[in-house]
Amino acid sequence: MADEPIYRLGYPNRDVPKSLNECLLDCLTGDMLGRVEHSVRLEQLLRAGDLAGLER
């Protein structure tokens, strides 16, 4: 197994990760209408390194 190559897959364009993130956020929060609010809060928590806040 150590001789096997390791592949790193990327996204073909910016729309793919954006759509994936929106879909995951909708599924995890169950609130499609509050997506923007949740997105802003998620970014704030990630930038602050607030793991406890992310867990909540």
PDBQT receptor file of N, H, CA, C and O in Angstrom, charges set to zero:
ATOM      1  N   MET A   1       0.804  -1.188   0.000  1.00  0.00    +0.000 N 
ATOM      2  CA  MET A   1       0.000   0.000   0.000  1.00  0.00    +0.000 C 
ATOM      3  C   MET A   1       0.855   1.263   0.000  1.00  0.00    +0.000 C 
ATOM      4  O   MET A   1       0.413   2.292  -0.511  1.00  0.00    +0.000 OA
ATOM      5  N   ALA A   2       2.032   1.219   0.542  1.00  0.00    +0.000 N 
ATOM      6  H   ALA A   2       2.391   0.383   0.957  1.00  0.00    +0.000 HD
ATOM      7  CA  ALA A   2       2.880   2.406   0.601  1.00  0.00    +0.000 C 
ATOM      8  C   ALA A   2       3.324   2.854  -0.786  1.00  0.00    +0.000 C 
ATOM      9  O   ALA A   2       3.665   4.020  -0.983  1.00  0.00    +0.000 OA
ATOM     10  N   ASP A   3       3.322   1.933  -1.748  1.00  0.00    +0.000 N 
ATOM     11  H   ASP A   3       3.045   0.986  -1.589  1.00  0.00    +0.000 HD
ATOM     12  CA  ASP A   3       3.753   2.278  -3.102  1.00  0.00    +0.000 C 
ATOM     13  C   ASP A   3       2.621   2.834  -3.962  1.00  0.00    +0.000 C 
ATOM     14  O   ASP A   3       2.858   3.260  -5.093  1.00  0.00    +0.000 OA
ATOM     15  N   GLU A   4       1.410   2.836  -3.448  1.00  0.00    +0.000 N 
ATOM     16  H   GLU A   4       1.217   2.491  -2.530  1.00  0.00    +0.000 HD
ATOM     17  CA  GLU A   4       0.279   3.306  -4.229  1.00  0.00    +0.000 C 
ATOM     18  C   GLU A   4       0.251   4.829  -4.269  1.00  0.00    +0.000 C 
ATOM     19  O   GLU A   4       0.548   5.484  -3.270  1.00  0.00    +0.000 OA
ATOM     20  N   PRO A   5      -0.102   5.389  -5.416  1.00  0.00    +0.000 N 
ATOM     21  CA  PRO A   5      -0.162   6.844  -5.501  1.00  0.00    +0.000 C 
ATOM     22  C   PRO A   5      -1.343   7.406  -4.704  1.00  0.00    +0.000 C 
ATOM     23  O   PRO A   5      -2.364   6.742  -4.524  1.00  0.00    +0.000 OA
ATOM     24  N   ILE A   6      -1.179   8.626  -4.238  1.00  0.00    +0.000 N 
ATOM     25  H   ILE A   6      -0.349   9.165  -4.384  1.00  0.00    +0.000 HD
ATOM     26  CA  ILE A   6      -2.233   9.328  -3.527  1.00  0.00    +0.000 C 
ATOM     27  C   ILE A   6      -2.760  10.415  -4.445  1.00  0.00    +0.000 C 
ATOM     28  O   ILE A   6      -1.991  11.206  -4.990  1.00  0.00    +0.000 OA
ATOM     29  N   TYR A   7      -4.062  10.452  -4.612  1.00  0.00    +0.000 N 
ATOM     30  H   TYR A   7      -4.687   9.810  -4.169  1.00  0.00    +0.000 HD
ATOM     31  CA  TYR A   7      -4.679  11.439  -5.485  1.00  0.00    +0.000 C 
ATOM     32  C   TYR A   7      -5.440  12.460  -4.652  1.00  0.00    +0.000 C 
ATOM     33  O   TYR A   7      -6.067  12.126  -3.647  1.00  0.00    +0.000 OA
ATOM     34  N   ARG A   8      -5.372  13.687  -5.083  1.00  0.00    +0.000 N 
ATOM     35  H   ARG A   8      -4.863  13.959  -5.899  1.00  0.00    +0.000 HD
ATOM     36  CA  ARG A   8      -6.147  14.739  -4.440  1.00  0.00    +0.000 C 
ATOM     37  C   ARG A   8      -7.088  15.318  -5.485  1.00  0.00    +0.000 C 
ATOM     38  O   ARG A   8      -6.659  15.882  -6.491  1.00  0.00    +0.000 OA
ATOM     39  N   LEU A   9      -8.368  15.165  -5.223  1.00  0.00    +0.000 N 
ATOM     40  H   LEU A   9      -8.716  14.707  -4.405  1.00  0.00    +0.000 HD
ATOM     41  CA  LEU A   9      -9.361  15.642  -6.176  1.00  0.00    +0.000 C 
ATOM     42  C   LEU A   9      -9.742  17.077  -5.845  1.00  0.00    +0.000 C 
ATOM     43  O   LEU A   9      -9.849  17.452  -4.677  1.00  0.00    +0.000 OA
ATOM     44  N   GLY A  10      -9.940  17.858  -6.868  1.00  0.00    +0.000 N 
ATOM     45  H   GLY A  10      -9.853  17.553  -7.816  1.00  0.00    +0.000 HD
ATOM     46  CA  GLY A  10     -10.353  19.239  -6.685  1.00  0.00    +0.000 C 
ATOM     47  C   GLY A  10     -11.717  19.472  -7.293  1.00  0.00    +0.000 C 
ATOM     48  O   GLY A  10     -12.328  18.564  -7.857  1.00  0.00    +0.000 OA
ATOM     49  N   TYR A  11     -12.180  20.679  -7.174  1.00  0.00    +0.000 N 
ATOM     50  H   TYR A  11     -11.684  21.417  -6.715  1.00  0.00    +0.000 HD
ATOM     51  CA  TYR A  11     -13.454  21.068  -7.758  1.00  0.00    +0.000 C 
ATOM     52  C   TYR A  11     -13.209  21.663  -9.137  1.00  0.00    +0.000 C 
ATOM     53  O   TYR A  11     -12.224  22.376  -9.330  1.00  0.00    +0.000 OA
ATOM     54  N   PRO A  12     -14.081  21.385 -10.098  1.00  0.00    +0.000 N 
ATOM     55  CA  PRO A  12     -13.867  21.887 -11.455  1.00  0.00    +0.000 C 
ATOM     56  C   PRO A  12     -14.045  23.399 -11.577  1.00  0.00    +0.000 C 
ATOM     57  O   PRO A  12     -13.463  24.022 -12.465  1.00  0.00    +0.000 OA
ATOM     58  N   ASN A  13     -14.849  23.994 -10.685  1.00  0.00    +0.000 N 
ATOM     59  H   ASN A  13     -15.322  23.488  -9.963  1.00  0.00    +0.000 HD
ATOM     60  CA  ASN A  13     -15.038  25.444 -10.700  1.00  0.00    +0.000 C 
ATOM     61  C   ASN A  13     -15.608  25.884  -9.354  1.00  0.00    +0.000 C 
ATOM     62  O   ASN A  13     -15.882  25.049  -8.492  1.00  0.00    +0.000 OA
ATOM     63  N   ARG A  14     -15.784  27.184  -9.175  1.00  0.00    +0.000 N 
ATOM     64  H   ARG A  14     -15.561  27.862  -9.876  1.00  0.00    +0.000 HD
ATOM     65  CA  ARG A  14     -16.240  27.698  -7.878  1.00  0.00    +0.000 C 
ATOM     66  C   ARG A  14     -17.695  27.360  -7.573  1.00  0.00    +0.000 C 
ATOM     67  O   ARG A  14     -18.083  27.312  -6.405  1.00  0.00    +0.000 OA
ATOM     68  N   ASP A  15     -18.493  27.129  -8.589  1.00  0.00    +0.000 N 
ATOM     69  H   ASP A  15     -18.178  27.168  -9.537  1.00  0.00    +0.000 HD
ATOM     70  CA  ASP A  15     -19.910  26.844  -8.365  1.00  0.00    +0.000 C 
ATOM     71  C   ASP A  15     -20.133  25.510  -7.673  1.00  0.00    +0.000 C 
ATOM     72  O   ASP A  15     -21.110  25.349  -6.941  1.00  0.00    +0.000 OA
ATOM     73  N   VAL A  16     -19.250  24.561  -7.892  1.00  0.00    +0.000 N 
ATOM     74  H   VAL A  16     -18.457  24.692  -8.487  1.00  0.00    +0.000 HD
ATOM     75  CA  VAL A  16     -19.424  23.228  -7.312  1.00  0.00    +0.000 C 
ATOM     76  C   VAL A  16     -19.288  23.264  -5.784  1.00  0.00    +0.000 C 
ATOM     77  O   VAL A  16     -20.191  22.781  -5.101  1.00  0.00    +0.000 OA
ATOM     78  N   PRO A  17     -18.204  23.814  -5.212  1.00  0.00    +0.000 N 
ATOM     79  CA  PRO A  17     -18.135  23.837  -3.749  1.00  0.00    +0.000 C 
ATOM     80  C   PRO A  17     -19.209  24.741  -3.139  1.00  0.00    +0.000 C 
ATOM     81  O   PRO A  17     -19.705  24.461  -2.048  1.00  0.00    +0.000 OA
ATOM     82  N   LYS A  18     -19.567  25.816  -3.832  1.00  0.00    +0.000 N 
ATOM     83  H   LYS A  18     -19.163  26.043  -4.719  1.00  0.00    +0.000 HD
ATOM     84  CA  LYS A  18     -20.613  26.714  -3.333  1.00  0.00    +0.000 C 
ATOM     85  C   LYS A  18     -21.933  25.955  -3.229  1.00  0.00    +0.000 C 
ATOM     86  O   LYS A  18     -22.613  26.029  -2.205  1.00  0.00    +0.000 OA
ATOM     87  N   SER A  19     -22.290  25.238  -4.264  1.00  0.00    +0.000 N 
ATOM     88  H   SER A  19     -21.737  25.177  -5.096  1.00  0.00    +0.000 HD
ATOM     89  CA  SER A  19     -23.542  24.463  -4.257  1.00  0.00    +0.000 C 
ATOM     90  C   SER A  19     -23.506  23.366  -3.201  1.00  0.00    +0.000 C 
ATOM     91  O   SER A  19     -24.502  23.124  -2.519  1.00  0.00    +0.000 OA
ATOM     92  N   LEU A  20     -22.369  22.709  -3.068  1.00  0.00    +0.000 N 
ATOM     93  H   LEU A  20     -21.560  22.906  -3.623  1.00  0.00    +0.000 HD
ATOM     94  CA  LEU A  20     -22.231  21.659  -2.063  1.00  0.00    +0.000 C 
ATOM     95  C   LEU A  20     -22.394  22.230  -0.662  1.00  0.00    +0.000 C 
ATOM     96  O   LEU A  20     -23.104  21.660   0.166  1.00  0.00    +0.000 OA
ATOM     97  N   ASN A  21     -21.737  23.356  -0.395  1.00  0.00    +0.000 N 
ATOM     98  H   ASN A  21     -21.159  23.819  -1.067  1.00  0.00    +0.000 HD
ATOM     99  CA  ASN A  21     -21.840  23.982   0.921  1.00  0.00    +0.000 C 
ATOM    100  C   ASN A  21     -23.268  24.409   1.222  1.00  0.00    +0.000 C 
ATOM    101  O   ASN A  21     -23.737  24.241   2.347  1.00  0.00    +0.000 OA
ATOM    102  N   GLU A  22     -23.964  24.956   0.237  1.00  0.00    +0.000 N 
ATOM    103  H   GLU A  22     -23.583  25.092  -0.678  1.00  0.00    +0.000 HD
ATOM    104  CA  GLU A  22     -25.352  25.372   0.439  1.00  0.00    +0.000 C 
ATOM    105  C   GLU A  22     -26.245  24.170   0.734  1.00  0.00    +0.000 C 
ATOM    106  O   GLU A  22     -27.110  24.230   1.608  1.00  0.00    +0.000 OA
ATOM    107  N   CYS A  23     -26.032  23.098   0.013  1.00  0.00    +0.000 N 
ATOM    108  H   CYS A  23     -25.329  23.050  -0.697  1.00  0.00    +0.000 HD
ATOM    109  CA  CYS A  23     -26.817  21.889   0.227  1.00  0.00    +0.000 C 
ATOM    110  C   CYS A  23     -26.568  21.312   1.621  1.00  0.00    +0.000 C 
ATOM    111  O   CYS A  23     -27.510  20.940   2.319  1.00  0.00    +0.000 OA
ATOM    112  N   LEU A  24     -25.312  21.240   2.019  1.00  0.00    +0.000 N 
ATOM    113  H   LEU A  24     -24.546  21.542   1.451  1.00  0.00    +0.000 HD
ATOM    114  CA  LEU A  24     -24.980  20.719   3.348  1.00  0.00    +0.000 C 
ATOM    115  C   LEU A  24     -25.563  21.598   4.439  1.00  0.00    +0.000 C 
ATOM    116  O   LEU A  24     -26.094  21.094   5.429  1.00  0.00    +0.000 OA
ATOM    117  N   LEU A  25     -25.467  22.910   4.265  1.00  0.00    +0.000 N 
ATOM    118  H   LEU A  25     -25.035  23.320   3.461  1.00  0.00    +0.000 HD
ATOM    119  CA  LEU A  25     -26.005  23.830   5.259  1.00  0.00    +0.000 C 
ATOM    120  C   LEU A  25     -27.511  23.665   5.389  1.00  0.00    +0.000 C 
ATOM    121  O   LEU A  25     -28.036  23.660   6.502  1.00  0.00    +0.000 OA
ATOM    122  N   ASP A  26     -28.208  23.532   4.276  1.00  0.00    +0.000 N 
ATOM    123  H   ASP A  26     -27.781  23.536   3.372  1.00  0.00    +0.000 HD
ATOM    124  CA  ASP A  26     -29.655  23.315   4.313  1.00  0.00    +0.000 C 
ATOM    125  C   ASP A  26     -29.997  22.010   5.037  1.00  0.00    +0.000 C 
ATOM    126  O   ASP A  26     -30.920  21.962   5.849  1.00  0.00    +0.000 OA
ATOM    127  N   CYS A  27     -29.248  20.966   4.733  1.00  0.00    +0.000 N 
ATOM    128  H   CYS A  27     -28.498  21.005   4.073  1.00  0.00    +0.000 HD
ATOM    129  CA  CYS A  27     -29.521  19.655   5.337  1.00  0.00    +0.000 C 
ATOM    130  C   CYS A  27     -29.214  19.651   6.833  1.00  0.00    +0.000 C 
ATOM    131  O   CYS A  27     -29.960  19.068   7.619  1.00  0.00    +0.000 OA
ATOM    132  N   LEU A  28     -28.132  20.293   7.222  1.00  0.00    +0.000 N 
ATOM    133  H   LEU A  28     -27.526  20.767   6.583  1.00  0.00    +0.000 HD
ATOM    134  CA  LEU A  28     -27.722  20.282   8.624  1.00  0.00    +0.000 C 
ATOM    135  C   LEU A  28     -28.586  21.183   9.497  1.00  0.00    +0.000 C 
ATOM    136  O   LEU A  28     -28.825  20.866  10.662  1.00  0.00    +0.000 OA
ATOM    137  N   THR A  29     -29.054  22.290   8.956  1.00  0.00    +0.000 N 
ATOM    138  H   THR A  29     -28.859  22.548   8.010  1.00  0.00    +0.000 HD
ATOM    139  CA  THR A  29     -29.837  23.221   9.763  1.00  0.00    +0.000 C 
ATOM    140  C   THR A  29     -31.328  23.001   9.599  1.00  0.00    +0.000 C 
ATOM    141  O   THR A  29     -32.108  23.343  10.488  1.00  0.00    +0.000 OA
ATOM    142  N   GLY A  30     -31.733  22.432   8.465  1.00  0.00    +0.000 N 
ATOM    143  H   GLY A  30     -31.100  22.155   7.743  1.00  0.00    +0.000 HD
ATOM    144  CA  GLY A  30     -33.154  22.253   8.203  1.00  0.00    +0.000 C 
ATOM    145  C   GLY A  30     -33.872  23.570   7.963  1.00  0.00    +0.000 C 
ATOM    146  O   GLY A  30     -35.098  23.640   8.055  1.00  0.00    +0.000 OA
ATOM    147  N   ASP A  31     -33.108  24.618   7.654  1.00  0.00    +0.000 N 
ATOM    148  H   ASP A  31     -32.112  24.561   7.579  1.00  0.00    +0.000 HD
ATOM    149  CA  ASP A  31     -33.690  25.952   7.506  1.00  0.00    +0.000 C 
ATOM    150  C   ASP A  31     -33.161  26.608   6.241  1.00  0.00    +0.000 C 
ATOM    151  O   ASP A  31     -32.153  27.314   6.276  1.00  0.00    +0.000 OA
ATOM    152  N   MET A  32     -33.837  26.377   5.130  1.00  0.00    +0.000 N 
ATOM    153  H   MET A  32     -34.656  25.804   5.101  1.00  0.00    +0.000 HD
ATOM    154  CA  MET A  32     -33.379  26.943   3.862  1.00  0.00    +0.000 C 
ATOM    155  C   MET A  32     -33.493  28.463   3.854  1.00  0.00    +0.000 C 
ATOM    156  O   MET A  32     -32.681  29.135   3.219  1.00  0.00    +0.000 OA
ATOM    157  N   LEU A  33     -34.476  29.010   4.540  1.00  0.00    +0.000 N 
ATOM    158  H   LEU A  33     -35.136  28.464   5.056  1.00  0.00    +0.000 HD
ATOM    159  CA  LEU A  33     -34.676  30.454   4.537  1.00  0.00    +0.000 C 
ATOM    160  C   LEU A  33     -33.603  31.177   5.354  1.00  0.00    +0.000 C 
ATOM    161  O   LEU A  33     -33.277  32.329   5.066  1.00  0.00    +0.000 OA
ATOM    162  N   GLY A  34     -33.057  30.514   6.362  1.00  0.00    +0.000 N 
ATOM    163  H   GLY A  34     -33.322  29.578   6.596  1.00  0.00    +0.000 HD
ATOM    164  CA  GLY A  34     -32.046  31.138   7.204  1.00  0.00    +0.000 C 
ATOM    165  C   GLY A  34     -30.630  30.850   6.747  1.00  0.00    +0.000 C 
ATOM    166  O   GLY A  34     -29.686  31.010   7.521  1.00  0.00    +0.000 OA
ATOM    167  N   ARG A  35     -30.465  30.430   5.504  1.00  0.00    +0.000 N 
ATOM    168  H   ARG A  35     -31.232  30.300   4.875  1.00  0.00    +0.000 HD
ATOM    169  CA  ARG A  35     -29.148  30.019   5.008  1.00  0.00    +0.000 C 
ATOM    170  C   ARG A  35     -28.117  31.137   5.139  1.00  0.00    +0.000 C 
ATOM    171  O   ARG A  35     -26.998  30.886   5.585  1.00  0.00    +0.000 OA
ATOM    172  N   VAL A  36     -28.466  32.350   4.764  1.00  0.00    +0.000 N 
ATOM    173  H   VAL A  36     -29.375  32.554   4.402  1.00  0.00    +0.000 HD
ATOM    174  CA  VAL A  36     -27.502  33.459   4.809  1.00  0.00    +0.000 C 
ATOM    175  C   VAL A  36     -27.069  33.726   6.234  1.00  0.00    +0.000 C 
ATOM    176  O   VAL A  36     -25.883  33.897   6.514  1.00  0.00    +0.000 OA
ATOM    177  N   GLU A  37     -28.039  33.761   7.134  1.00  0.00    +0.000 N 
ATOM    178  H   GLU A  37     -29.003  33.623   6.906  1.00  0.00    +0.000 HD
ATOM    179  CA  GLU A  37     -27.723  33.998   8.544  1.00  0.00    +0.000 C 
ATOM    180  C   GLU A  37     -26.806  32.906   9.085  1.00  0.00    +0.000 C 
ATOM    181  O   GLU A  37     -25.836  33.197   9.785  1.00  0.00    +0.000 OA
ATOM    182  N   HIS A  38     -27.111  31.652   8.765  1.00  0.00    +0.000 N 
ATOM    183  H   HIS A  38     -27.899  31.415   8.196  1.00  0.00    +0.000 HD
ATOM    184  CA  HIS A  38     -26.292  30.533   9.214  1.00  0.00    +0.000 C 
ATOM    185  C   HIS A  38     -24.891  30.601   8.576  1.00  0.00    +0.000 C 
ATOM    186  O   HIS A  38     -23.895  30.309   9.238  1.00  0.00    +0.000 OA
ATOM    187  N   SER A  39     -24.819  30.978   7.321  1.00  0.00    +0.000 N 
ATOM    188  H   SER A  39     -25.628  31.216   6.784  1.00  0.00    +0.000 HD
ATOM    189  CA  SER A  39     -23.533  31.066   6.633  1.00  0.00    +0.000 C 
ATOM    190  C   SER A  39     -22.632  32.102   7.281  1.00  0.00    +0.000 C 
ATOM    191  O   SER A  39     -21.444  31.862   7.497  1.00  0.00    +0.000 OA
ATOM    192  N   VAL A  40     -23.210  33.260   7.588  1.00  0.00    +0.000 N 
ATOM    193  H   VAL A  40     -24.174  33.455   7.412  1.00  0.00    +0.000 HD
ATOM    194  CA  VAL A  40     -22.434  34.329   8.215  1.00  0.00    +0.000 C 
ATOM    195  C   VAL A  40     -21.931  33.876   9.579  1.00  0.00    +0.000 C 
ATOM    196  O   VAL A  40     -20.762  34.073   9.911  1.00  0.00    +0.000 OA
ATOM    197  N   ARG A  41     -22.809  33.273  10.364  1.00  0.00    +0.000 N 
ATOM    198  H   ARG A  41     -23.759  33.114  10.095  1.00  0.00    +0.000 HD
ATOM    199  CA  ARG A  41     -22.425  32.814  11.702  1.00  0.00    +0.000 C 
ATOM    200  C   ARG A  41     -21.368  31.718  11.624  1.00  0.00    +0.000 C 
ATOM    201  O   ARG A  41     -20.425  31.705  12.415  1.00  0.00    +0.000 OA
ATOM    202  N   LEU A  42     -21.518  30.814  10.689  1.00  0.00    +0.000 N 
ATOM    203  H   LEU A  42     -22.284  30.824  10.046  1.00  0.00    +0.000 HD
ATOM    204  CA  LEU A  42     -20.541  29.740  10.516  1.00  0.00    +0.000 C 
ATOM    205  C   LEU A  42     -19.166  30.310  10.187  1.00  0.00    +0.000 C 
ATOM    206  O   LEU A  42     -18.160  29.865  10.740  1.00  0.00    +0.000 OA
ATOM    207  N   GLU A  43     -19.120  31.281   9.300  1.00  0.00    +0.000 N 
ATOM    208  H   GLU A  43     -19.937  31.643   8.851  1.00  0.00    +0.000 HD
ATOM    209  CA  GLU A  43     -17.832  31.890   8.950  1.00  0.00    +0.000 C 
ATOM    210  C   GLU A  43     -17.209  32.577  10.160  1.00  0.00    +0.000 C 
ATOM    211  O   GLU A  43     -16.002  32.474  10.380  1.00  0.00    +0.000 OA
ATOM    212  N   GLN A  44     -18.019  33.273  10.939  1.00  0.00    +0.000 N 
ATOM    213  H   GLN A  44     -18.999  33.357  10.761  1.00  0.00    +0.000 HD
ATOM    214  CA  GLN A  44     -17.506  33.951  12.140  1.00  0.00    +0.000 C 
ATOM    215  C   GLN A  44     -16.903  32.948  13.118  1.00  0.00    +0.000 C 
ATOM    216  O   GLN A  44     -15.825  33.174  13.667  1.00  0.00    +0.000 OA
ATOM    217  N   LEU A  45     -17.607  31.843  13.328  1.00  0.00    +0.000 N 
ATOM    218  H   LEU A  45     -18.483  31.660  12.881  1.00  0.00    +0.000 HD
ATOM    219  CA  LEU A  45     -17.125  30.821  14.260  1.00  0.00    +0.000 C 
ATOM    220  C   LEU A  45     -15.838  30.174  13.763  1.00  0.00    +0.000 C 
ATOM    221  O   LEU A  45     -14.922  29.925  14.547  1.00  0.00    +0.000 OA
ATOM    222  N   LEU A  46     -15.769  29.903  12.473  1.00  0.00    +0.000 N 
ATOM    223  H   LEU A  46     -16.513  30.105  11.836  1.00  0.00    +0.000 HD
ATOM    224  CA  LEU A  46     -14.559  29.293  11.909  1.00  0.00    +0.000 C 
ATOM    225  C   LEU A  46     -13.368  30.231  12.013  1.00  0.00    +0.000 C 
ATOM    226  O   LEU A  46     -12.273  29.807  12.382  1.00  0.00    +0.000 OA
ATOM    227  N   ARG A  47     -13.574  31.504  11.691  1.00  0.00    +0.000 N 
ATOM    228  H   ARG A  47     -14.464  31.849  11.392  1.00  0.00    +0.000 HD
ATOM    229  CA  ARG A  47     -12.473  32.482  11.775  1.00  0.00    +0.000 C 
ATOM    230  C   ARG A  47     -11.984  32.656  13.210  1.00  0.00    +0.000 C 
ATOM    231  O   ARG A  47     -10.794  32.869  13.445  1.00  0.00    +0.000 OA
ATOM    232  N   ALA A  48     -12.905  32.564  14.167  1.00  0.00    +0.000 N 
ATOM    233  H   ALA A  48     -13.871  32.391  13.977  1.00  0.00    +0.000 HD
ATOM    234  CA  ALA A  48     -12.542  32.721  15.577  1.00  0.00    +0.000 C 
ATOM    235  C   ALA A  48     -11.972  31.431  16.174  1.00  0.00    +0.000 C 
ATOM    236  O   ALA A  48     -11.429  31.440  17.279  1.00  0.00    +0.000 OA
ATOM    237  N   GLY A  49     -12.098  30.330  15.443  1.00  0.00    +0.000 N 
ATOM    238  H   GLY A  49     -12.540  30.322  14.546  1.00  0.00    +0.000 HD
ATOM    239  CA  GLY A  49     -11.625  29.048  15.968  1.00  0.00    +0.000 C 
ATOM    240  C   GLY A  49     -12.484  28.556  17.121  1.00  0.00    +0.000 C 
ATOM    241  O   GLY A  49     -12.010  27.819  17.986  1.00  0.00    +0.000 OA
ATOM    242  N   ASP A  50     -13.739  28.961  17.135  1.00  0.00    +0.000 N 
ATOM    243  H   ASP A  50     -14.125  29.560  16.433  1.00  0.00    +0.000 HD
ATOM    244  CA  ASP A  50     -14.675  28.617  18.216  1.00  0.00    +0.000 C 
ATOM    245  C   ASP A  50     -15.309  27.257  17.938  1.00  0.00    +0.000 C 
ATOM    246  O   ASP A  50     -16.403  27.177  17.380  1.00  0.00    +0.000 OA
ATOM    247  N   LEU A  51     -14.621  26.198  18.328  1.00  0.00    +0.000 N 
ATOM    248  H   LEU A  51     -13.733  26.263  18.782  1.00  0.00    +0.000 HD
ATOM    249  CA  LEU A  51     -15.124  24.849  18.090  1.00  0.00    +0.000 C 
ATOM    250  C   LEU A  51     -16.372  24.531  18.902  1.00  0.00    +0.000 C 
ATOM    251  O   LEU A  51     -17.255  23.810  18.437  1.00  0.00    +0.000 OA
ATOM    252  N   ALA A  52     -16.445  25.068  20.113  1.00  0.00    +0.000 N 
ATOM    253  H   ALA A  52     -15.728  25.653  20.491  1.00  0.00    +0.000 HD
ATOM    254  CA  ALA A  52     -17.632  24.831  20.950  1.00  0.00    +0.000 C 
ATOM    255  C   ALA A  52     -18.853  25.496  20.284  1.00  0.00    +0.000 C 
ATOM    256  O   ALA A  52     -19.948  24.933  20.283  1.00  0.00    +0.000 OA
ATOM    257  N   GLY A  53     -18.655  26.670  19.733  1.00  0.00    +0.000 N 
ATOM    258  H   GLY A  53     -17.765  27.127  19.734  1.00  0.00    +0.000 HD
ATOM    259  CA  GLY A  53     -19.742  27.355  19.038  1.00  0.00    +0.000 C 
ATOM    260  C   GLY A  53     -20.179  26.585  17.807  1.00  0.00    +0.000 C 
ATOM    261  O   GLY A  53     -21.372  26.515  17.511  1.00  0.00    +0.000 OA
ATOM    262  N   LEU A  54     -19.236  26.010  17.092  1.00  0.00    +0.000 N 
ATOM    263  H   LEU A  54     -18.267  26.067  17.333  1.00  0.00    +0.000 HD
ATOM    264  CA  LEU A  54     -19.565  25.208  15.916  1.00  0.00    +0.000 C 
ATOM    265  C   LEU A  54     -20.385  23.976  16.316  1.00  0.00    +0.000 C 
ATOM    266  O   LEU A  54     -21.318  23.580  15.618  1.00  0.00    +0.000 OA
ATOM    267  N   GLU A  55     -20.021  23.392  17.431  1.00  0.00    +0.000 N 
ATOM    268  H   GLU A  55     -19.263  23.714  17.998  1.00  0.00    +0.000 HD
ATOM    269  CA  GLU A  55     -20.723  22.196  17.895  1.00  0.00    +0.000 C 
ATOM    270  C   GLU A  55     -22.176  22.507  18.244  1.00  0.00    +0.000 C 
ATOM    271  O   GLU A  55     -23.076  21.711  17.975  1.00  0.00    +0.000 OA
ATOM    272  N   ARG A  56     -22.392  23.690  18.855  1.00  0.00    +0.000 N 
ATOM    273  H   ARG A  56     -21.661  24.337  19.073  1.00  0.00    +0.000 HD
ATOM    274  CA  ARG A  56     -23.767  24.100  19.206  1.00  0.00    +0.000 C 
ATOM    275  C   ARG A  56     -24.551  24.335  17.947  1.00  0.00    +0.000 C 
ATOM    276  O   ARG A  56     -25.729  24.686  18.010  1.00  0.00    +0.000 OA
TER     277      ARG A  56
